[in-house]
Amino acid sequence: MGNRRSSPVTKIGVYSLVLSSDVSLELFDCCYSPEMARNIISFHALFRQGFQFSFDNKIGSISIFKNGILIFTAYPCDGVYETVECVDNLGHSVNYIHSTSGVEKACLWHSRLGHISKKRIVQLQKDGVLESFDLRSDDVCESCLLGKMTKSPFKLSFERGEGLLDIIHTDVCGPFRSTTKNGTRFYVTFTDDFSRYGYIYLIKHKSDTFEKFKEFKNEVENQLGRKIKMLRSDRGGEYLSIEFLDYLKECRIVSQLTPPRTPQLNGVAERRNQTLLDMVRSMMSRASLPIHFWGYALDTAAHMLNLVPTKKVAKTPHEMWTGKVPSLAHIKVWGCEAFVRRETQDKLAERSERCFFLGYPKQSFGYLFYRPSEDVVFVARRAVFRERELIFKEDSGSTIDLEEIQESSDDATLGETSN
């Protein structure tokens, strides 16, 4: 067989072959195999039966004669010779060798229709939109190979951490077109593989990644009483510095670097980036806040991901990380208006001021608020939040251009985060 496999022959005998020209051929010692999808004629067997051949050196065709009469002509195609469609002695179509005209039509319509797949062409034929012609399943279009070649899918099962801090996934995302108020244009994530609990740090330069990793390492190892065993990252320059690699060796942390241009192997960090930015765009699209507040939205999104379930672990990341069931009682709609109590000595002055909710402080209790009148961000313990007014208002009046949240080279998409 063509696939180098053998197929059993169940019958051997004489076959009466009737061509479309009504010429009948008696073929002796024909082998029948029910697994064969195409019928093949041996030129050597025809020669032994007294047929003659004539070669056309211009187009490479072979004409088959018997007693000086032209029986049929075969044309070269993909390493074999093909001839006209024939019918058997019962009048049924026998596509022992495909029609040359059918092959030409298939190539023609494949090219006309912009090199669409054969499945689509077959569907057009079934719907009666396209005329019926034969399609060979083994045809290979060079233009399709040049224009449609894709990467092989990753079906590997990657190593999972057996405990907290066994494997840490990390990636740097940026630069962003709009900087935060503090001038940061990047952020770096550290995600625990076992719990999917994540940390995020805003940074001004990629080179700041090393200092943030040391800050992350000292905090989590002190909290959990465990050691980081492996750091999985791409081959970005921020992870390949001699200083960084020497520090990992000193701490006995394995640096697992993925091969170039294979973001799928760093999929946990890449997916985290995509999810975070999807959330940030959604949150900022409704709020009436300046674009440079995207850093606060990002921190809030990371806080949310630690509290909500993920399909990769049985419990929420927060519960896996801390051993406690998370509470959502403090969660508010990001960017909503809030009336915060103000301290004043004037007994006739207003007791509260209109602010905007920006998130949750990392090192203290309470909430983060933005005071537009003084252009400052501060922490307060209590406030009256106007969440419904933000959710149900017809027009947010936002002046934020969401494209500003996109990175300059579409790094927000999975598999293309900045290296």
Buried (B, 14 or more C-beta within 10 A) or exposed (E): EEEEEEEEEEEEEEBEBBBEEEBEBEBEEBBEEEEBEEBEBEEEEBEEEEBBEEEEEEEEBBBBBBEEEEBBBBBEBEEEBBBBBBBBEEEEEBEBBBBBEBBEBBEEBBEEEEEBEBEEBEEBBEEEEBEEBEBBEEBEBEEBEEEEEEEEEEEEEEEEBEEBBBBBBBBBBBBBBBBBEEEBBBBBBBBBBBBBBBBBBBBBBBBBBBEBBEEBBEEBBEEBEEEBBBBBBBBBEBBEBEEBBEBBEEEEBEBBBBEEEBBBBBBBBBBBBBBBBEBBBEBBEBBBBBBBBBBBBBBBBBBBBBBEEBEEBEBBBBBBBBEEEBEEEEEBBBBBBBBBEEEEEEEEEEEEBBBBBBBBBEEEEBBBBBBEEEEEBBBBEEBEBBBEEBEEEEEBEBEBEEEEBBBEEEBBBBBBBBB
